Amino acid sequence: MKRVVVLSGAVLAVVHAGAGIAAAGSDPVDTPREAIARAYIDALVSHDASAVPFAPDATRVEAGLQTGYSGPQLTQDLNHGVQYSVIQDIRDISMSESGDVVTARYLLDSGIAGIRLLTVDITETFVIPDGTIHTITATIVPSFQ
């Protein structure tokens, strides 16, 4: 009996450790600010913003139009926004950091019922001065891949 309990505990520890790594979605070379930006990008696909630290008054501007007005609203949109339901995949992520600013560039595939309809090239600039996202500015360009 003790061996089963010990083995079960070891198996659970490995499962929980693996789950933590998968859920984090971070790249081992990410800086702390890049990890925060990556959490936002991961939430676009997973529709789970629980790991995204927004400042209460965070804003987002996309193509010159304000689409985010507060941290709670941005969280709600990531979790339930219909505008994000068509996102199928995000790939080819590259990031750079300068001071409090992280710039992420990636390809976003969108579609319906598993069929990719459009790929866009996105550049998002995150201002992260204190461990929370204060502003996001997004530029979106169609990609012909």
Helices and strands as residue ranges (DSSP letters): H 2-24, H 32-46, E 54-62, E 65-68, H 71-80, G 82-84, E 87-98, E 101-112, E 115-127, E 133-143
